[in-house]
Amino acid sequence: MWLWILIILVWLGVWLGGTYWYLFGKPSPFSLESLRPPAPREFDQKKRDKVIKQGFSPDKVPKNLDVIVIGSGIGGLTAGATLAKAGKKVLVLEQHDQAGGCCHTYIEKGFEFDVGLHYIGQLHENSLLRIAFDQISEGQLEFQELNQHFDSIHIGQGDEKREYTIISGKYEMKSHLIKQFPDDKEAIETFFKIMKVCAKKTHYLATLKLIPQWISLFLLKSGIANLVSPVFRLSGTCATDYVNTLTSNKDLQVIFAYLFYGVPPKDSSILINALLIHHYKRGAYYIKGGASEIPFHIVRTIQKYGGNCLVRAPVTQILVNEEKTAYGVKVRKGQEEFEIHAPVVVSNCGIFNTLQKLIPPEIHVKPDIQERLNMMKHGRGSFLVFSGFDGTQEELDLVSTNFWLFKNNDMDKSMEDFFALSKEEAPDNIPMMFITMPSAKDPEAKIRHPGKSCMTILTMVKYEWFEEWKDTTVRKRGDEYYNYKMRFAKNLFDWACTLFPKIKDKLVFQDVATPLTNSHYLGAQRGAMYSAEHNLDRFHAEAVARNRCHTPIKNLFISGQDVFSCGIAGALHGGLLCASAVLDHIVYIDLLLLKKKLKRRKAKELPTNTII
């Protein structure tokens, strides 16, 4: 009897000691000391190119690497910078000619376009996301808060068109929405309560990925998790079904799901839709200097700690030994392939690219790999129209507000009907689009490109409509392809001109990106900029627990959007989760402790009132 008690006590001691070591026993990669005041903005493109466009060659690979990161999107850069600050020597490899993934910008004919960063939320002072950005850039990123009215939603056409506005503010967002839907006050208040629950308890879902999987599954299958928080149930709740219980007002239902990421409400999680709206509750922000500031500064953090980021470095294979352990990659340069070795490989190029294309074929067919792949579906392709205008934002009446346009208020039916169309019918029946004007958001755009303005239009399309040209060469796909994509572009641009009539006569440049373009430049599987589909099945709590950074291949980890959710913030959190998995240490605890330090420091700086 006493022996069993002793064994149990020893086991508990070991378990508690191990847990404490896992949570607190390792040095933090983050510190107040690593922050420094932002340096003057670097406008010299040649100097910027030395950082974000450094081409691959074997002699530029650091010696004695600890980690190789495939893909320089924000998820890969976040994981790389966090690991670098934890003492790891990191090499980031990017197949495109510049780093950044969806955070890169490109300049054409004097116009600068962001590719995937349109606005970011939750960057108010001392927010966790702001602290994370500050740490991985070492304080060099500066953010411009947009106008309080950050989104406009147009539903319907012609005389039937209704316009609704979304404003930021801890309390103002809800009250402003109630003013527009006075008969649905109760529905809005209930939705905002759900938003609050989702926002405050989402870390419970992230925790499922960080603790041992058997514990996560036990908590979920036993029902204990649901007793702790409703967030585990909400994550697997259909958005359409839930919203139908709140209101029959179809316009308001659109508002609850307007931040569209390719999945109609009937196939999406109410948690994700609620989180997306909550994301901008405390303000919407843009990067001063443009989106490419993000890779420019994070790459320099990686370089500071002995690592590097090399572009034009397509990884052709992840090296895996007989023990099913990753130990490096093969990189193609011209007609040659080079092996680069490291004990850890992080893939930020998506789960399908990683487990279908890059691992050896004999391993790809293994049941555990197939099981992991079967958890995900391919996402919808993205279609973008980049337009440059000769004129300032004031002359063209352009604003920092984003515009979401829907032809009707039945998102489920309109998207289902659209994706069911034939290739020929699709360009003339686009049901929705998003408009953003980066030159009106960045106050420094006027300095870099005086007298010029730009606009980006985005919608979702089927990859299959463009698939017949998948084996052709970029920018040499032929007249048939060009004419087809321009049918989409013309209809989208004409629709935008109904809101901004002055742009039509000032258009001097236009470029169009189809799913094939996104596949070529971004490495996006089937042109899906949001990576794997964010459908309801993916966000059931058990699926969340199983979809973690670890893979069936030892020392191979997944980062980015496929780890948790889409967007810049979602991919960044994917990078933090990945770094936690690699380090076997929850870096979120370090961020939270840093947050407390910053709060105390701020309190000390505030002047105290003296009573006389």
N, C-alpha and C positions, 0 to 999 in steps of 0.2 A: 504493500500500500504506500509506504513512505517513499519507496523507490519510484513509483509511478508519479507521485506528487513532485518529487525532485526532477524527474524527466520533463514533466509538464512545465515546471518553473523555469528550467534551463531553456526549453523550447521557446517559451514566451519571452525570456530575456534575449535570446538570439534574434527572435522575430522583431521585438521592439527595437533592439539595437540596430538591426539591419534596416528597419523602416526609418529610424532617425538618421542613419547614415545616408540613405537614399534621398531623404527630403532635405537634410541640412548639413550633411557631413562633407560635402565637396565644395571647393571654392566657387564663388559666383563668377560668371563671365562678365557681369555687369557691375559698374561702379559709378559714383558721382565724379570721381577723379578723371574718368575717361572723356567727360564732356568738356568741350571748349567752345568759346564764342564762335558763331559762324564767320568764316573767312569771307572776304569780298568775292562776289560772284565771278566765276571764270567765264568770260565771254569768248576767249580765243578758242575757236573750234579745233585748231591743231593740237592745242594742249589737252583739250577734252578728249580728242580722239586717241591720244596716247594712253588714256585710261580705259575708255569704253570700246575702243576699236583695235586693241593690241592683238595682231594676228598670231596664230599658233606657229610655233616652231619648237623642236625638241629642246633646244638650248634655253628656252624661256621657262621650262618646267622646273619648279623648285625641287631641290634635292630632299630626300627623306620625307616624302609626303605622308600625312596622316589621313587625309580625306580627299576624295575626288567628288566634285559635284557636277552632275550632268544637267546643263540648262541654267541660264542666268536670269530667269524670271525672279520676281520678288520672293517666291518661296525658296528657291535655291540660294539666292543672295542672303536671305535672312538666316537660313541654316548655316551657310558658309561663314558669315560674319560672326554669328554667335559661337560657332565652334572655334573660329580663329581667336576670338577674345577669351576662349577657355583654354588656349594654349596649343591648339591644333594647327598644323601647317596645311592649308587648304588650296586646292586648285579647282577653279570653276572653268568648265569647258562649254563653249557656246557655238552652235552650228551656224548661226547668223553672222553677219559682218559687224554687229555691234551688240553690246551687252544690254540686258534690261527686259527681254521678253515683251510682255504687254506694257511695260513701263518705258519702252524706248520711244524716241521720237524720230521722225525723219524730215529732212528739209529738201524741198523740191521747188525749183523756180522761185526761190526766195520766200516760200511759205513753209511754216513748221507745223507739223501735225502730231498730236498724240495718237497712239494706236489703241491703247486699252484703258488708260487712266483718264477718267472724265471728272470724277470728284470722289473725295474720301470723307467719311464721317468719323466721329469719336476721336477727334484730334484736339479737343479742348485741353486746356492746361491740366497737367498731371493725370490725364487719362492713361490707361494701361497701353493703348495703342501708340499714343504720343511718346510715352517713355520708351517703348520698344524701338520706334523709329529713331529717337534720339540716341539710343545706345548703339544700334547697328551702323549709324552714320556718324557717331561721336559728336552729336550736336550740330551737324552741318546743314541739315535740311530745314528750310523755312517754309511755313504754310500761310497761304492767303485765305482768310475766311470769305466765302462768297456772300452775296446778299441774303438776307433772311428768307426772302422768297426764292428758294433754290430750285423748285420744280413746278412746272405747269403741266396739267393733264387735259388734253382735248379729246372729247368723245363725240363721235358722230361727224357728219359732214354737212356743208352748206348751212341752210337755215336751222337745221336740227343740231348743230354743233353746240356742245356745252363745254365751258372751261372751268376747271377747278385749280386752285393753287395750294401748294404745300409750303409751309414756312417752318423754319427751325425755332427751337425754344423749348426749354424744359416743360413749360406749361402752355406756351402759346400754340404749339403744334396741334394739340388736341382741341383747344378752344376755337382755333381758327377753322378747323374741320367741322366742328359742331355748328358754327355760324353758317357754313355752306350746306349742311344737312341737319337743320333744326329738328326735323321729325325723327331723326335717327340718333338722338343724343345717347340713349341707353346702349345702342349697338356700338357706337364709337367708344364710349367709356369702357365697355366690356373688352373691346379689342385692345385698347391701350393697357388695360390690366394684364391681358395676355402678353402684350409686348414687354411689359415690365418683368413678368415672370420669366419669359424666354431670355431676356437680356441678363437678368441677375443670376439665372441658374444654368446658363449654357455651359459654364465651366464644369458642371456635373457630367455633361456629355463628353467633354474633352477628357475628363478624368477617366472615363471608361477606356480610353485609348492608352492611358499612362500606367494604370495598375495592371497586374497580371490578368490575362484574358479570362482565365477560369473564374477569378473572383468577380469580374464584370458580369459574366454570363450567369453566375450563381445569383448575384444581386437582382438581375433582371428576371430570370426565370422563376425565382422564389417569390417575386412580388415586392421584395423589400425596397427596391429602387423606387417603385411607384408610391410607396408610403412616405419616402423621403421628400419627393418633389413631383409635381405634375409634369415637369419638363420632359420626362422620359416618355410619357404618354403623348404629349403634344407633338413631339418630334415625328411621331408616326401617324399624326392626324391629317387627313386630307383637307387642304385649304378650302376647296369649294364646299365640302360637307360642313365644315365648321362655320364658314361665313354665312351659309344658308340658314343656320340657326340664329344668327344675329339680325339679319335684315333681308328683305326681299328687294331692296333698292339696288338695281343692277349697276348703276353708276357708282354707288358706294362700294359695291363688291369689286369693281375695277380698281378703285383707290386702294383697297386692302391688298391688291396683288399687282399694282402697276409697274413695280420695279422688275421688269420681265427679264428672265435669264434663259429663255428657250423652253421652259416647261409650263404648260397651262395650269391654272389653279387646280383642276381636277386630278392632276398627276403630281402635285407638289405638296410640300409639308407646310402646315400653317406656321410652324416654328421658323422656317427659313424666311417666309414672306414677312412675318412680324419682325424678325431680326433686321431685315433689310430696311424697313421703314424706321425702326428704332435707331439704326446706325446713324441717321442724319438728325436725330432729335436735338442734339446739342450743337448742331451746325454742320455745314458742308464746306469742305476745304479743297484748295488746289495747291500745287507745288509752285512756289516762286522760282522762276527760271525754267519752268517746264518739267514734264515728267522725267526726262532723262537725267535730272538732278539726282534722282533716286539711285540708279545704278552707278552714276559718277562717284557719289560719295561712299556708297557701301563697298564698291570694289576697292576704293582706297583704304577702307578699314581692313579688308582682307589682305591687301598688300602690306599694310603697316605691320602685320603680325607674321610676315614671311611668306605669305601665299601669293596667288596671282589669279587673274581672270584672262583667258585667251579665247579669242573669237575665230571664226572660220575654222572651227575644230569639231567637225561632226564625229560623234562617237558611233562606231559601227558595231561594237559588241562590248558587253560587260563580261569580263573574264571570270569564270567560275571553275574551281578545281573539282576533283573527284569527291571531295567531302561536301560538295554543294555549298562552298564558301566563296564569296566574291573577293577578288584580290586586285582588281584594277580594270582598265578599259583598253580598247583599241581605238585609235583616232586616225582618221584618214586625212592626209595632206597630199593633194594631187593624186598621183597614182600609187603612192606609198601608204602603208599603215604602220603606226607606231604603237607599241605597248607602253602604257604608263601604269605603274603599280602603286597601290596604297591599300592599307588594311581595312579601310571603310569606303564604300561607294554610296553616294546619295543621288537618287534620280529625281530630278524636278521636271522631267519631260513627259509626265503623265503615265498612268498605270498601264495603258494599252501599249504605248511605245516601249515602256520598260520591259514588261513581261511577255509581250508578243514578238517584238522586233529585236531587242538588244540582248536577251539572254540566249545561250546556245539552244538550238532546236530540240536536242534530246532532253533538255530540262524543261523547256516550255510546255511539253506535252504531259508533264507529271500531274497527277490528280490535284495536289495541293495548289499548284500554280493555276490550273484551270478553275478550281473552286474560287480562288481569289478574283480571277478575271470575271467569272460569272456573277459576281456581286455588283458589277457596274455595267452600264450601257453607254454607248457612244452618245455624246452630246450633239445638239443641233449646230449646224454651221453658221458662221457669222458673215454678214455682207455689209461692207462699209463704203461710203462715198465721201471722199476727201475733196473739199472745194475751197479754192483760194480766190479772194476778191481784191480788186484794186480800190481800196477805200478804208477809212478808219471805222471802228465800231460805232462811233457817234454818227458818222455819215450814213451808215447802213442800218442804223437802229438795232444793232446786235447787242445782246445782253449776256450776263454770266448765268442767267437762269437756264436750266435744261427744259426741253419740251418732249413730252411723251404723247404721241398721237395714235388714237385708236378709232377705226372706222365705225365700230359699234360697241355696245357695252356687254356683249357676250364673249368674253375672252376664250372660254373653253371651245365654243362652237366655231368661232372665227379662226382660231389657230388650227383646230382639227380639220376644218374645211380647206384651209390654205395648204397644209402639209399633205393633203390628199390630192391636190391638183397635179395635173400633168406638167411636164417641163415647159410646154408651150403656153399654158394658161397662167403659170405662176407670176411672171413679171407684171401682168396687168391687174393682179388681184391681191396686192400687198395689204394686209389688214392693220399693220401697226409699224411705227418707227420711232426712233429716239434721235433727238437733235442736240448737239452740244457745240459750243463756240469757244474753243480753248484760248483764242486770242483775246477774248473778252474777260477771261478768268484770271489770266496771269498779268499782273501790272507791269511786268518787265518785258512783255511781248512787244510793246511799243518801242522799246529800246533796241531789241534785237531785229525787229522787222517793221520799221516805221512805215506808216501809210498802207499797211496790208492787214487783211483780216482773213480768218479761216473758219470753216464749219465742218463738222464731221456728222454724218448721218449713219445710223446703224439699224439693221433689222436682222431677223433670223431667217435662214433658208435651209432647204434640204441639200445635203451633199450630193445626193443622187442627181439633182438637176444639172450639176457641173461635172459629174464623174466621167463622162466620155472624153474629157480633155485632160484627165489626171496624168497621163503619160507624156504630155507635151511640155515644152520648155517655157519657163516663166518669161513673160513679155514677148513670147513668140508662139502664142497658142492659136493664131490665125484669126481671120476676119469673122468667121462664124461665132467663135467664142466671144470676140470683142463686141460684136453686134448684140449678142444675147445678154451679156452682162450690162451693156449700156441701156438696154430696155428697162432693166431694174433701176439703174441709176437715174435715168430720165424721169421715171414716174416718182421716185423718191424726191428728187430735186424739185420737180414741179409742185409736189405737195408742200415742200418746205417753203417755196416761194409764196404760197397762199398766206403764210405767216409773216414772211420777210420779203415783201415785193421788191425792195430796192436791190436785192442781191442779183436778180436775174440779169440785169444789164452790166453788172460789174464783175461777172464771172470771168476769170482769165486763166484758171487752171483747174483741172479736175482729174482725180485718180480714183480708181475703183478696186477694192479688194474683195475677192470672192473666197469661198472656202478653200479653193486651191491656192490662192495667194497666202492665206493664213497658214496653210500646211507647209508651204515653201519657206516663208520667212520666220514663222513662229514655231515651226515644228508641231503645230496643233493637229492632232489626229482628226482627220476628216474635216478640218477647218473649224473645229470647235474651240473658240477662244476661252470658253468657260470649262474646258476639259470634259471629264466624264459627266453624263447627264445627272442633274440634281433632282431625280425623281423621288417619289414617296418611298419606294422600297429602300433606297439608299439611306434614308434617315430614320427608319425604324431603329429603336434603341439598340437592338441586338446587332443590326448591320453596322451601326456606328461603332460598337465595341469591337467588331471583327475587322473593320476597315481601319487599320492602324499603320503606323510608319514602318514597323517591321514587316519583312516579307518572308516567304518560305526559304529564301536563300540567306544564309547567315552573312551578316555584315553588309547586306544590301538594304537600303532604307528608301522610302518614298517620301517626298516633300511636296508642298504646294497645294493647289486647289483640290486635288483628288484625296487629300488627307481629311479635310473637313468641309470647306465650302468655297464658293466662287468669289471672285473679286480680289482687289488688292489686299484688303484686310483679311479675307479668308485665306488667301495664299500665304500671307505673312504669318498667320497663326499656324498654318501647315508647316512653315519653316521652323517655328519655335517648338512645335510638337516633335518635329523630326530631330532637332538638336537635343531635345530632352531624351529621346530614345537612344541616340548615339552616345550621349554622355552618361546614360543611366542615372539621370538627375533631372528633377522637374525645374526647369529654368523659370517657370511662371512664379514660383515661390520667391526666387531672387528678384523678379520684377516687382512683386507685391511688397517685398521688404524695402526695395528702393523707393517705391511709391510713398511708403510711410516716412522714409527719410526726407524726401522732397517736401512732403506736407509739413513736417516739423521745421524744416529750414525756411519754408515760406512763412510759417507762423512767426518765426523769430524775426523775419525781415519786416513784418507789418508793424507800423508805429502803434504804440500803446497810448491810450488816453490817460492823461494825468489829471487827477482831481485835486483842485486847489481849495 
